[in-house]
């Protein structure tokens, strides 16, 4: 019987492999596996109940054995050679005037394949580069374009929250993130607040988005007028997590109230209550609201 595992290469690439049950593998173990016509080494991640990328377990790369001292020494040598050969890669990129930024290079364990990952703003025709590198390094070359979020995950770092970057630690796929998500969470729309180390919108904007949408249902909008224990004023700020709003009055003073203590009015400084919101911010959902 064979089990399905995730495996991660040192260049950040990850995929699924199959392994015989008798190998008694565990997370974090370095293993040697065969992929296509190459042998490589990688770190085991988590065990899966079934393949997610294919319906046939037989189609997955096969783990051959747990890496021993000879394989580890060979991997170290390959790492040094790949780092050295990056200079040649950069040299040929400049010679061919290609607008691309090489991120890293990785030799398979048997050194039959060199994979170079790079970033670029658009599509790059690198066919000539592949030919020149194959000739210069006497090895088969594979060029793989990655995004800036992938690049950041490879280099790693610490986010503003104090945690290791999600893209380095556990994220395998990047969700679509947009500014609307930040607006719906009432975040300050400045680059320092909503942008990550990679310069793109923070992936964590997605994590709590649905929760904020649920909280939003019971909150009035900014700019609406409302009746409070202190009089009628305009809602100028709100906190979705604490269910409180800041109300500014005509005299310029401001005060914070729980949503249960306010009643939303028309935007005409205290007309009749809006039907669509009168029940939302008083009555059943907010029994403590001002009547």
N, C-alpha and C positions, 0 to 999 in steps of 0.2 A: 504494500500500500504506500502511496505517496501523499505528502502534505504540500500545501501551497504556502509560500512565504513571500514577503517583500524583501528586496535586497537593494542596498544603496551603494553606489560607487563613490570613490573619494571626490570625483568631479561634480557630485550632486545629483547625477542621473539615478533614477530608481525605477524598478520594474518588478514583475513577479517571477518567481522561479518555483520549480517542483523539486522535492527532496524525498528520498526514501525514509520511511519512518524509523528504520533501525539506526539511522545516523544520530538520533537523540540530540537534535539541534535545539538551541535556545537563542533568544534575542540578544543581539550584540556580538555574536560569534562571527568571525571571519571565515568565509567559505570560498572554495574554488568551484566555479560552475562553467558549463559549456553553453555558449550562446552562438548560434549559427556555426561558423567554422573557427571560432576563437575560444580560448580559455581565459577567464578573468577572475578577479578576486573582489569580493564585496562584503559588506556588513549586513547581517540579517536584521530585519525589522520585526514585523508582527506576522503571526501565523493567521492565514485566512481560511475560512470554511470552504471557499471555492474560488476559482479564478474570476476576476472581474473584467478582464480584457479579452477573454476568449472563452468559448464554451467547452474546449477540449484541453484537459490538463496536459495531454501529451504534446501540445504545441508550445508549452513553456520551456525556457532554458532549464537545464538539469543541473542540480548541485552534485558535484562529483565527490567531494570530501571536505572535511574541515581543514583549513589552511594550517600548515605546519611551519617550522622554522625556515626551511628552504624557500617556501612560497612567500613568506613574509620578507625575507632578505631580497628576493627577486622583485617584489613589489616596491621595496624601498629604492632599489636601483632604477626601476622604471620611473619612479616618481622624480628622481634626480635628473634622469635623461629627458623626461617630458618638460621639466622646468627649463633645462638648457636649450632644448629645441624650440621653445617659445620665441627665442631671439631670432631664429631663422624664419619662423612664421611671421613675426612682425616685419622683418626685413623684406619679405616677398610681398606682404600687403602694401608696404610703402612703394616698392618698385612697380607694382601693378596699379597704383593709385586707387585702391579700393577703400570705400568709406565704411569701414568695419572696425570694431574694437575686440581683439581676441581676449577672452576671459581666462581660459585655462586649457591645458592639454592633458590627455590621459592615454597611456599605453595599456593595452590588454596585457594580461599576465604573460602570455606567450610572445608578446611584442610583435604580433602580426598586424595590428591595427592601431593607428593613432587617431584619436577623436579630439578635434579642436572645437571648443564652444566659443561663440562670439556674439556680440550685440551689434545691431545696426538699426538705423531709423526706418529703413525700408528693405525691400528685397535686394539681394546682392548676387550678381552673376560671378560665382567663384570657381567656375570650371577650370579656368586657366591657372588659378592658384592651386587647385588640387593637383594638377599635372606637375607644376613646378615643385611643390612640396614632396610629392611622391618620388620625383627624380632626385631631389636634394637629400632626402632622408631614407630612401630605399625602403619604404614601407607603404602600405595602403593607408590612404587618408580619408577620414570622414569629417566633414564640416557640419556643425549643427548650430543653427541660429536660435538664440534664447532671448527672452525679454529682460527688461531691467529688474523686474521683481525676482526672476530666477537668478540673475547675477547677484543681487543683494543677498539672496538666500545662500549662495555659494560662499560669499565672503563672510557672512555672518555679522553679528553686532548686537548691541543692546538698544532696545526701544525706549521711548520716553517713559514708559510705564515701569522701567527697571528690569523687565524680563528679556530673555534672549529672543531675538526676532522670531516671530511665528513661522516665517518662510524658511528659517534655518532649522527650527525645532520640530515642527509636525505638519505644516501645510504641504500637501502634495498637488493640489489643484487650486488655481486662483479664481475666485468668484468675480463676477462683474460688479464693480463698485462705481457709484456715481454721486455727484454732489447733492442730489435730492435726498439721499440717505442721511447726509450730515444735517441738512436743513430740517428733516423730520425728527432729528434728535436734538434740535435747538442748539447745535454747536456753533461756535464762532467760526465763520468761514474764512479763516486765514490759513496760509500754507503751513505755518508752524503748528496749527491745531489739527488739521485734517490730513496732512501729508506725512507719509512715512519716510524712513531713511532712503528709500529708493526714489523719492520725489513724486511718487504716485499716491493716490488716495489710500489711506490706511485700510488694510484688509479687515481690521477689527470693526470697522464701521458696519460690516455685515453681521457680526456676531449677535448684536442686541437689537438689530433693526426691527424685527418682528415684535419684540417686547415693547419697544417705544411706540410702534403703531397701535398696539393694544392700549397703552397708557393714553395715547392721543385721543382716543374715543371719549374719554371722560374729562377732557380739558378744553377750556375756551381758547380762542385764538388771540394772538397779540393784536392790539388795535381795537378790540371790542370794548364797549362800555358796559359797566356792571354796577349793580347796587351792592354796597358793602356796609358793615356796621358803622363805618365812618362817613358814609355818603356815596355819591355817584362819582366814578372816575373811569379812566381808561386803563386797560390792561397793557402794561409796557414790558413786562417780562413774566416768565413762568418757569417752573421747575417740574418737569414731568415725573421725576423720581419721587419727589416729596409731595406732589399734588398741591402745590402752592403757586399763587400768582402774585406779582407785584403790581399794584394799582397806583397810578399817578392822578392826583386831583387837580382841579382848576387852579388852586393856589400854589401849585408846584410841589407840594408835599407828596411823599410816596409812602406806602405801607404794604406789607405782605400779609396775605390772608390765605387760609386753606380754601380749596375750591368749594368745600361744603358750606362756607359762610358767605358766598357771593351768589348773585343772581344776574345772569347776562341780560342786557337790555339791547334795544335797537342802537345802531351807531349814531343816534341823534341826541346823545347826552341824556339818556334816561327816559326814553319813550316806553311804550308797552314792551313787555318781555317777548323775545322771539320765540315762537311756538316750537321750533326745532331744537332749541336749547333750554327751554324753561324746565323741562323734565330732566335734562341731562345734568344740570348743575344745582337742582333742588329736588324736592319731591322724593321719589323712591330711591334714586341712586345716591342722593345726598340728603339724608334725613335731617341734618343739622343746618340746612341752608336757611337763609333769611326769607321769610314769607312776605 
